[in-house]
Amino acid sequence: MPFTKITMPVTPEKNRSTKPTKATKRPSHAVLFALTWMVGLGVLALGAAWMYWFVVIERNDLPWGALLLIPCVAVIAAVTFRNHFSGNQVPKKD
């Protein structure tokens, strides 16, 4: 029985049209700065609320490892939110 080569069907590329894509607008620095702080503080408040619920309401011992994770997760969320907008910059034409 001879070996036969199996080939996959060719799929067309996405967005192969020649039309220019519409550029997205980036928010101003002040709005981006304010939204980044709001995201970071919101995630920090959620972490503090979870810690309060876990210790006071559920009457569990304080998870010492979570004390460092709560502010770290808030910073990671804020940086991720801000970096989402930095990748959408439209290159300037000279």
N, C-alpha and C positions, 0 to 999 in steps of 0.2 A: 504494500500500500504506500504510494508515494506521498510525501509531505506536501500539503497544499497551504499556501499562504492566505491567511484571512485578513482582509483589510476592513477598516471601519469606514462607514459612509462619511463623506465630507459634509460638514455643517457650515452654513454661511456665518460669517462674522456678524456680531450685533453692531448696530449703528453704522452700517456700511454706506449710509447715504452721504451725498456730498454737501448737504445743507449744513451751514454752521450751527453749532449748538448754542443755545441761549445761555448766557453767563448769569450766574446767580450773584445777587448783591450781598456784600458782607456788611454786617451791622457796624455802626461807628464804634470807635474805641471806648467811649464812655458807656454806651449801652452794653458792649461786650464785657467790660470791666464790672459793671453792676450785676449783670446776669451771672457772671462767673462767681462773684461773691455770694449771690443768692443761692446758687446751686451748692456751693461748698458749705454755707451755713445751714441750708436745709438738710443736707445729708448728715451734718454734724448734729443737728437737732433730732433727726430720726434715730441716730445712734444713741444719743443721750436718753431719749424717751424709751428706747428698747432696754437700755441699761437700768433705768428706773423701774420699768415694768418687771424685768427679770429679777431684780433684787428686792424691791419693796412689795410689789403685788404678789409675785409668785413665792416670795420668801426663800429664795435660793442664796447660796453663798456668792460673794462678789467674784466674777470671773476676771482675775487679774490680767490675763492675756488680752482680754477684750479692751482693757483700758487704753492700750496703745493702738489697737486696730481701729478704733472708732475715729480718731482724728486722721489716721492715715487713709482710710477709705474716703473721708470727706475731701482730702486734698487730691486723691486720685480721681474722684468724680469731677471736681472742679477743673483739673488740668485736662481731662478727657473732653469735657464740654468745650473748653477754650480751643483745644487743638482741632476740634471738629470744624471750626470756622477757618482755621489757618490753612487748611488744604484746599479751600475753594477760591483762592485768590486767582484773579484773572491776570495773565501776564500782560505787561504793557507793550504796546507796539511802538517801535522807534521810527 
